[in-house]
Amino acid sequence: MADIKIRKADGIWVVRAAGAVIAESSDALELSENGYDGVIYFPRSAVAIAFLDDSEKRTTCPHKGEASYFHIAAKSSTIENAAWSYETPKDNVAPIKDHIAFFGGENIAVEQL
Protein backbone atom coordinates (compact mmCIF):
# COMPACT_ATOMS: atom_id res chain seq x y z
CA MET A 1 0.00 0.00 0.00
CA ALA A 2 1.30 3.44 -0.91
CA ASP A 3 2.06 5.83 1.93
CA ILE A 4 -0.47 8.60 1.20
CA LYS A 5 -1.07 11.54 3.51
CA ILE A 6 -3.70 14.25 3.09
CA ARG A 7 -3.62 17.46 5.09
CA LYS A 8 -5.02 20.97 4.85
CA ALA A 9 -2.64 23.01 2.69
CA ASP A 10 -1.19 26.02 4.48
CA GLY A 11 -2.30 29.46 3.34
CA ILE A 12 -4.15 30.47 0.20
CA TRP A 13 -3.57 28.62 -3.08
CA VAL A 14 -4.37 29.80 -6.60
CA VAL A 15 -4.42 28.33 -10.11
CA ARG A 16 -3.78 30.67 -13.06
CA ALA A 17 -4.08 29.60 -16.67
CA ALA A 18 -4.21 31.65 -19.88
CA GLY A 19 -4.39 34.90 -17.94
CA ALA A 20 -7.34 33.85 -15.77
CA VAL A 21 -7.68 32.73 -12.16
CA ILE A 22 -9.18 29.25 -12.43
CA ALA A 23 -9.23 28.44 -8.69
CA GLU A 24 -8.42 30.11 -5.39
CA SER A 25 -8.89 28.68 -1.91
CA SER A 26 -7.75 28.77 1.69
CA ASP A 27 -9.36 25.31 2.09
CA ALA A 28 -7.16 23.40 -0.36
CA LEU A 29 -5.79 19.97 0.54
CA GLU A 30 -2.26 18.69 -0.05
CA LEU A 31 -1.89 15.03 -0.96
CA SER A 32 1.57 13.57 -0.41
CA GLU A 33 2.48 10.17 -1.82
CA ASN A 34 5.87 8.46 -1.55
CA GLY A 35 7.97 9.07 -4.65
CA TYR A 36 5.86 11.98 -5.97
CA ASP A 37 5.70 15.73 -5.44
CA GLY A 38 2.82 16.93 -3.26
CA VAL A 39 -0.40 17.76 -5.14
CA ILE A 40 -2.81 20.53 -4.20
CA TYR A 41 -6.51 19.65 -4.47
CA PHE A 42 -8.99 22.53 -4.64
CA PRO A 43 -12.56 22.26 -3.39
CA ARG A 44 -14.89 22.14 -6.40
CA SER A 45 -16.70 25.18 -4.94
CA ALA A 46 -13.46 27.21 -5.30
CA VAL A 47 -12.96 26.34 -8.98
CA ALA A 48 -14.32 28.41 -11.90
CA ILE A 49 -16.04 25.37 -13.42
CA ALA A 50 -17.08 27.42 -16.47
CA PHE A 51 -13.43 27.20 -17.65
CA LEU A 52 -13.42 23.38 -17.48
CA ASP A 53 -14.66 20.95 -20.11
CA ASP A 54 -14.92 17.21 -19.48
CA SER A 55 -12.26 15.09 -21.14
CA GLU A 56 -12.66 11.52 -22.33
CA LYS A 57 -9.39 10.63 -20.56
CA ARG A 58 -9.55 8.33 -17.53
CA THR A 59 -6.74 6.75 -15.55
CA THR A 60 -6.78 4.34 -12.65
CA CYS A 61 -4.54 4.54 -9.60
CA PRO A 62 -4.51 1.39 -7.49
CA HIS A 63 -4.42 3.54 -4.34
CA LYS A 64 -6.83 6.36 -5.19
CA GLY A 65 -9.27 4.97 -7.79
CA GLU A 66 -10.35 6.24 -11.21
CA ALA A 67 -9.45 9.80 -12.18
CA SER A 68 -11.56 11.89 -14.56
CA TYR A 69 -9.83 14.68 -16.49
CA PHE A 70 -10.76 18.18 -17.63
CA HIS A 71 -9.57 20.54 -20.35
CA ILE A 72 -9.20 24.24 -19.54
CA ALA A 73 -11.07 26.23 -22.17
CA ALA A 74 -9.25 29.56 -22.44
CA LYS A 75 -10.06 32.37 -24.87
CA SER A 76 -7.01 31.76 -27.03
CA SER A 77 -6.67 27.98 -26.74
CA THR A 78 -7.63 24.81 -24.92
CA ILE A 79 -5.22 23.26 -22.46
CA GLU A 80 -5.82 19.53 -22.83
CA ASN A 81 -6.23 17.28 -19.78
CA ALA A 82 -5.08 20.06 -17.47
CA ALA A 83 -6.93 18.97 -14.34
CA TRP A 84 -8.30 15.83 -12.73
CA SER A 85 -10.50 14.61 -9.94
CA TYR A 86 -11.43 11.36 -8.25
CA GLU A 87 -15.23 11.34 -8.35
CA THR A 88 -15.45 8.19 -6.20
CA PRO A 89 -12.07 7.91 -4.49
CA LYS A 90 -11.05 4.91 -2.46
CA ASP A 91 -11.77 5.12 1.27
CA ASN A 92 -8.15 5.88 2.23
CA VAL A 93 -8.27 9.12 0.20
CA ALA A 94 -11.93 10.02 0.78
CA PRO A 95 -11.12 13.67 1.71
CA ILE A 96 -10.22 14.45 -1.94
CA LYS A 97 -13.78 13.70 -3.11
CA ASP A 98 -15.32 16.87 -4.59
CA HIS A 99 -11.84 18.34 -5.16
CA ILE A 100 -9.94 19.08 -8.39
CA ALA A 101 -6.16 19.10 -8.92
CA PHE A 102 -4.28 20.88 -11.72
CA PHE A 103 -1.07 20.07 -13.58
CA GLY A 104 1.35 22.95 -13.07
CA GLY A 105 3.63 23.74 -15.95
CA GLU A 106 4.21 25.98 -18.91
CA ASN A 107 0.60 27.15 -19.25
CA ILE A 108 -0.69 26.60 -15.71
CA ALA A 109 0.60 28.01 -12.42
CA VAL A 110 -0.39 26.41 -9.12
CA GLU A 111 0.93 28.76 -6.44
CA GLN A 112 0.68 29.56 -2.78
CA LEU A 113 -0.08 33.25 -2.22
C-alpha positions in Angstrom: 0.0 0.0 0.0 1.3 3.4 -0.9 2.1 5.8 1.9 -0.5 8.6 1.2 -1.1 11.5 3.5 -3.7 14.2 3.1 -3.6 17.5 5.1 -5.0 21.0 4.8 -2.6 23.0 2.7 -1.2 26.0 4.5 -2.3 29.5 3.3 -4.1 30.5 0.2 -3.6 28.6 -3.1 -4.4 29.8 -6.6 -4.4 28.3 -10.1 -3.8 30.7 -13.1 -4.1 29.6 -16.7 -4.2 31.6 -19.9 -4.4 34.9 -17.9 -7.3 33.9 -15.8 -7.7 32.7 -12.2 -9.2 29.3 -12.4 -9.2 28.4 -8.7 -8.4 30.1 -5.4 -8.9 28.7 -1.9 -7.8 28.8 1.7 -9.4 25.3 2.1 -7.2 23.4 -0.4 -5.8 20.0 0.5 -2.3 18.7 -0.1 -1.9 15.0 -1.0 1.6 13.6 -0.4 2.5 10.2 -1.8 5.9 8.5 -1.5 8.0 9.1 -4.7 5.9 12.0 -6.0 5.7 15.7 -5.4 2.8 16.9 -3.3 -0.4 17.8 -5.1 -2.8 20.5 -4.2 -6.5 19.6 -4.5 -9.0 22.5 -4.6 -12.6 22.3 -3.4 -14.9 22.1 -6.4 -16.7 25.2 -4.9 -13.5 27.2 -5.3 -13.0 26.3 -9.0 -14.3 28.4 -11.9 -16.0 25.4 -13.4 -17.1 27.4 -16.5 -13.4 27.2 -17.7 -13.4 23.4 -17.5 -14.7 20.9 -20.1 -14.9 17.2 -19.5 -12.3 15.1 -21.1 -12.7 11.5 -22.3 -9.4 10.6 -20.6 -9.5 8.3 -17.5 -6.7 6.8 -15.6 -6.8 4.3 -12.6 -4.5 4.5 -9.6 -4.5 1.4 -7.5 -4.4 3.5 -4.3 -6.8 6.4 -5.2 -9.3 5.0 -7.8 -10.4 6.2 -11.2 -9.4 9.8 -12.2 -11.6 11.9 -14.6 -9.8 14.7 -16.5 -10.8 18.2 -17.6 -9.6 20.5 -20.3 -9.2 24.2 -19.5 -11.1 26.2 -22.2 -9.2 29.6 -22.4 -10.1 32.4 -24.9 -7.0 31.8 -27.0 -6.7 28.0 -26.7 -7.6 24.8 -24.9 -5.2 23.3 -22.5 -5.8 19.5 -22.8 -6.2 17.3 -19.8 -5.1 20.1 -17.5 -6.9 19.0 -14.3 -8.3 15.8 -12.7 -10.5 14.6 -9.9 -11.4 11.4 -8.3 -15.2 11.3 -8.3 -15.5 8.2 -6.2 -12.1 7.9 -4.5 -11.0 4.9 -2.5 -11.8 5.1 1.3 -8.1 5.9 2.2 -8.3 9.1 0.2 -11.9 10.0 0.8 -11.1 13.7 1.7 -10.2 14.5 -1.9 -13.8 13.7 -3.1 -15.3 16.9 -4.6 -11.8 18.3 -5.2 -9.9 19.1 -8.4 -6.2 19.1 -8.9 -4.3 20.9 -11.7 -1.1 20.1 -13.6 1.4 22.9 -13.1 3.6 23.7 -16.0 4.2 26.0 -18.9 0.6 27.1 -19.2 -0.7 26.6 -15.7 0.6 28.0 -12.4 -0.4 26.4 -9.1 0.9 28.8 -6.4 0.7 29.6 -2.8 -0.1 33.2 -2.2 
